[in-house]
Structure formats: C-alpha cells, structure tokens
Amino acid sequence: TTTRAGYNPDWEGHGDVLAVDKNGRVVGNTFYGPWNDNRASSALEGAVEVHPDYRRQGIASAMYDQIEALTGLKMRPAPTHTPLAEAFWQSRNGQPLNGLLK
C-alpha cells in the first residue's frame, strides 16, 4: 500500500492523503487541517478512514506520517472521536487519548 499526499498552503493549511493498494484501489483516505480549527496552531488534526479489510496494517499511521513529513507539523487527535480512533491514538502514542487532547 502506498500513500499519495496533497497539500495546498493557500487553502488555510488543509489537505488530503489517499492510500492505494497495488492495483490502484483507494483503501484509505484522510482530510486534515489546523488542530481544533485554530489557524495559528502548530499541530494538525485529521479524519481517517481505512477500508475494513485493510485495517490494523499501519495504513492510518502511514498517512499521518506522510502528512507530518509534508507539512512539518504533528498530527493530534480531533476533539471528537470514535472507539477505533481511541485505540489508534493509544497505539500510536503509547498513552490514553484523553492525555493527548490537552
């Protein structure tokens, strides 16, 4: 699986990343922007979706890594989240999600 990133600094720091399999099928995507809608923030948040057949294979992490490399900013969890997001962030950062939202 590979990622393809888009970033438009003129579009208020928002962008998107697609993850595609070897056949070119989109298996994951994320749209990202300034953390907590704060344009002056030094962090980003994103909404990630990964096809159920491709979950737990590092695709969401690879997309977030791509965003961080492209923008030079760290990804942070969104203020609202699902149980899957909680598990992702705990695995990615080694701490409970509530500690990352501060």
Backbone torsions as a table, in degrees:
resi	resn	phi	psi	omega
1	THR	NA	135.4	178.1
2	THR	-120.9	161.6	177.8
3	THR	-115.6	147.7	175.4
4	ARG	-127.1	121.5	-174.0
5	ALA	-108.4	146.3	172.1
6	GLY	-126.3	139.8	179.7
7	TYR	-148.1	130.7	178.7
8	ASN	-126.6	98.4	-177.4
9	PRO	-62.7	-21.2	177.4
10	ASP	-78.0	-11.5	-179.1
11	TRP	-99.6	45.9	175.6
12	GLU	54.5	36.1	173.7
13	GLY	78.2	15.5	179.8
14	HIS	-96.5	155.6	176.6
15	GLY	-166.4	-173.5	178.4
16	ASP	-146.7	159.1	178.1
17	VAL	-135.8	135.9	174.2
18	LEU	-114.2	141.8	171.9
19	ALA	-110.2	128.9	-178.1
20	VAL	-124.7	146.8	177.2
21	ASP	-84.3	-177.9	-174.9
22	LYS	-65.4	-15.8	177.7
23	ASN	-95.8	4.3	179.4
24	GLY	84.4	6.8	179.1
25	ARG	-78.2	129.9	177.3
26	VAL	-70.7	122.1	-178.9
27	VAL	-115.5	-7.0	178.2
28	GLY	-162.1	153.1	175.8
29	ASN	-153.8	156.8	173.5
30	THR	-148.2	144.2	172.3
31	PHE	-114.3	133.5	-175.5
32	TYR	-133.3	160.5	178.0
33	GLY	-165.2	-174.1	-178.1
34	PRO	-56.8	138.1	-178.1
35	TRP	-61.5	132.8	176.7
36	ASN	56.3	31.6	179.7
37	ASP	56.8	25.2	179.9
38	ASN	-99.1	104.8	-175.9
39	ARG	-60.5	-25.3	-179.7
40	ALA	-89.2	2.6	-176.6
41	SER	-65.2	149.8	175.4
42	SER	-98.8	19.9	178.4
43	ALA	-140.3	164.8	179.7
44	LEU	-124.1	157.8	170.2
45	GLU	-129.1	156.9	-179.3
46	GLY	-149.2	158.7	174.8
47	ALA	-108.1	115.7	-176.2
48	VAL	-105.0	138.1	171.5
49	GLU	-129.8	130.6	176.0
50	VAL	-129.1	133.2	179.3
51	HIS	-54.3	136.7	-177.1
52	PRO	-52.5	-34.1	-179.7
53	ASP	-70.2	-12.8	-175.7
54	TYR	-114.7	5.3	-178.8
55	ARG	-71.6	159.0	178.0
56	ARG	64.3	29.7	177.4
57	GLN	-121.3	11.3	176.9
58	GLY	85.5	10.4	-176.4
59	ILE	-69.2	-46.0	178.7
60	ALA	-61.5	-42.7	178.0
61	SER	-62.4	-41.4	179.7
62	ALA	-63.8	-39.0	178.3
63	MET	-66.2	-44.0	178.3
64	TYR	-65.4	-39.3	176.5
65	ASP	-60.4	-40.6	179.3
66	GLN	-63.1	-43.2	179.0
67	ILE	-62.8	-45.7	-179.2
68	GLU	-62.9	-40.0	178.8
69	ALA	-67.8	-38.7	-178.0
70	LEU	-70.7	-41.0	-173.0
71	THR	-99.3	-22.6	-174.8
72	GLY	78.2	10.0	179.4
73	LEU	-114.2	151.1	178.9
74	LYS	-82.8	145.5	172.6
75	MET	-84.2	141.3	176.4
76	ARG	-129.6	156.0	178.9
77	PRO	-68.4	145.8	175.0
78	ALA	-69.1	153.4	179.4
79	PRO	-60.8	-30.5	175.1
80	THR	-107.0	144.2	-174.3
81	HIS	-158.8	166.1	178.6
82	THR	-103.4	168.6	174.0
83	PRO	-58.2	-35.4	176.9
84	LEU	-63.9	-38.7	178.2
85	ALA	-66.0	-39.4	177.8
86	GLU	-58.5	-47.0	-179.7
87	ALA	-63.8	-40.7	179.2
88	PHE	-60.4	-51.1	-175.9
89	TRP	-67.5	-35.3	177.2
90	GLN	-65.2	-41.2	178.9
91	SER	-67.3	-41.9	-176.9
92	ARG	-68.0	-37.6	-173.1
93	ASN	-113.8	-5.6	177.2
94	GLY	68.9	20.8	176.6
95	GLN	-146.4	156.8	-179.9
96	PRO	-59.3	150.3	-177.7
97	LEU	-57.7	-39.2	-176.2
98	ASN	-61.1	-27.3	177.6
99	GLY	-74.8	-18.1	-178.8
100	LEU	-91.1	-12.0	-175.2
101	LEU	-87.7	-0.8	-177.2
102	LYS	-85.4	NA	NA
